[in-house]
Amino acid sequence: MNRAEKEQYLRQYEVLKKQGKPFFPYAVLKDSVMFFVVVAVAMTLSLILGAHQGPRADPTTTSYVPRPEWYFFFLFELLRVIKPPALVPLATVGIPTIAMVLLLLLPFYDRNPERRPERRPVATTAGILTIVAMAYLTYLGAVAGSPTEIDTEAINVQPQYEAGAQLVAENGCLGCHQIGENGNEIAPELTHIGAKLPADGIERTLLNPAGIMPQYGELPQEDLDAMVEFLASLQ
């Protein structure tokens, strides 16, 4: 846009501004109508689809899988991408804050007066990249497996031990232990437990654990054997 076009644009804008309509009742009416439309849609969806009610909270369980609401899936997935614990503040606070600040400052470093998207490449590109990145991360977060599932492919689990891996995950072992990339670091890591402890030692630990670890003696013997075989296979 050259100087003459800019001056013409400003003159036209000034004329339209003087001919503008007052805030009340025009803008208020539009906002009110849109408000009632949104409320009506939300009420209709809640009546038709209902609200999902999860199980009652149990602070003693170790098998609960925390999941954020869908509009936080992109942050949830960002934590999966940035895995080192030292970088968690960067993933949860740093990157979103930086992106938001850049979007808020967009009118200051993109002073182009044009309103057509194709004539504002900086603003258009920033908006498209933000939407695409959030949509992609939201999709990955929505389809991501449970953090308490054992990624058998990542730790090269043989097919005959997959049943034991599923039992280990279902019994809440990853609530305290880490296997591969999943789990917690409250208790010792089990990724290579088979190289440190023989099968009979693993079985004794499951039957007579130390500390607050639950006992697994009430499990069917075949399930207990499958868990022991899987853990012993982790070399």
N, C-alpha and C positions, 0 to 999 in steps of 0.2 A: 504494500500500500504506500503510494507516494504522498507528498505533502498535500497536494490538492485534493486527493481522495479523502485524506484524513480530515481536512477542514470541512469538506462537504458532509462527511459522516457526522461530525460534531454538530454542524448546523441542523441537520435532520433530527439528530437525537435531541437537541434543545427544543425544537418545535414539538416533537412528540411528547417530550417531558412536560411542556406547558399544557398540552392537551390531555394529559393523563387523567385517569379517574381517581376519585378519593379512595382512601383505604377503607372507609366505612361508607356504604355497606358492601361494596363490590368485592374487595379482597377477603373481608370477613365472611361473606356469603360463600365464596368458593372454598375457603378453608373449612367452613362448617359442613358443607355438603360432602367434601372428601372425608372429613372425620367420621361422619355418620355412615358413609359407605364402608370405610375400613372396619368400623365397629360391627356393622351388620354382617359383613363377610366373616369376621372372626367368630361372632356368635353363631352364625349358621354352620360353620365348620365344626365348632365345638359341640353343637347339638347333633350333627350328623355323624361325625367321626368319633366324638368322645375324647376324653383326656386319658392318656395312659397313666395308670397308677402302678408304680413299681412295688416290690415287696417292702415290708417294714424294715427300716434301717437296723442293722445288727452290728454294733461296734466290735464284737468279738470275732467276726468271721474273717478268714484270710483268703477267701475265694471270691470276694466281691470285686467286680471289674468296674472301675470308675470310667464313665464316658461323659464327655461334655454335651451340651446342647448342640444342635446341628450348626448354629451360627458361629460356634467356636471350633468347628472341625478343622479349619485352616490353621489355627494355632496348635491344635492337637497334633496335626500332621507335621507341623514345623518342628515340634519337639522330637518326632521320629527321625527327621532329617538331620537335625543337629543333636547328636547323641552324647558327646562328652559332657559329663555333669558340670564341668567348669563353665561351659558355654550355655547352660540352661537360662541364666538371666538374659543373655543376648537374644535367645529365641523367644522368650516370653515377654520381655520388656523392650529390649534394645531395637530389634528389627521393626516390630509394629510401631513403636514410637517414632523412629526415624522416618518410616514410610508416611505416617500421618502428618508429621511436621512438613515433609516435602510437599504433600498435597495441600496443606494449609498455606504454604508459601508460594504455591503455584501462581497466583495472580500477581505476585511481586517480581518473579523472575521471568514470567511470560506476559509482557505488557502489550501483546498484540490486541488491538481493539476489535478484530474480526470476530464474528459470532458463528460463522460457518465452520464446521469441524475440519474440513479439508484445508482450510486456510489457517488453522491453528495446530500445526504439527506437534508442538511440544505438549500442549494440553491434551490433545487427542491421544497421542502416544502414551502419555502418563496414565490417562484414564483407562485405556484399553489394556495396558500391561497390568494395572492394578486389578481390574476385573478378572482378567484371564488367570493371573496368579492365585487370587483368592478362590476362584471357581475350581481351578485344578487341585489346589490343596484341600478344598472342601470335599471334592469327590474322592480323593485318596483317603481322607480321614473317614469318610462315610463307609467305604468298602474295606478299610483296613481290618485285619484280624484282631482278635482280642489280645491285649498285652499279656494275658495270662496263658496264651497258647504257646506251645513250644514249636519253634520253627525247625522242623526236622530236617529240611533241606539244608539250612545254613550250618547245622552241626553234623551233617552227613550221617543221619540215623538210618540204619539198615531197616528194610521193610518189616522184618520179624520183630523189631523192637518198637514199632509205632504204636501198638496197643498199650504198651507200658508207658510210652511218652504221654499218651492221652490220659491215662490214669493219674500220672504224676501231676499233670495240669489240672485235672478235675478235682483233685484232692487238695488244691490250694498251696502246693509246694512253692510256686513262684511268688506267693505273697511275701516270702522271706528270703528265698534263695534265687540266685540268678543262673539261668542256663542259656548260654549264647548271649543274644542281645536282649532277651526278655527276662522279666523278673525284677526282684529287688535285692539290695545288698545288705539287708538286715542280718542275715545269717551267711555262713560260708558259701562261696560260689560252688556250683555243682557241675560246671561245664566239663571238667576233667576229673570228676570224682572217681571214676573207674580206675584211673591210673594211681590214685592215692589210697584207695580202700578196696579190699577184695569184696566179692559178692556176699560172703557170709558176714563180713563186718557191716556192710550196708544193711543187710537184713536185721542184724542185731540192733542197729541204730533205729530202724523203723519200728521195731517191736518195743524197745526200751530207750527212748530218746532222752536226751539231757535238756535241761532248761524248760522252756515253754513250748517246745515242739510237741505236737499232738502224737499220740500213739496210733499205729495202724494195725494193731493186732486183731481188730474186729473185722478187718477186710476179709473177703473170701481168699483162700490160700492161692488160687490161681491168679487173682488180681495182685496179691502181694508178690508172688513170684515174677509176674510181668513187670512190676515196678522195679524190683531188684535187678532183673536182667537188663532193663533199659539203663538204669543208673550205672550198672557195672560196665555197660558198653561204651560209656562216655570216657574216652581215653584222651 
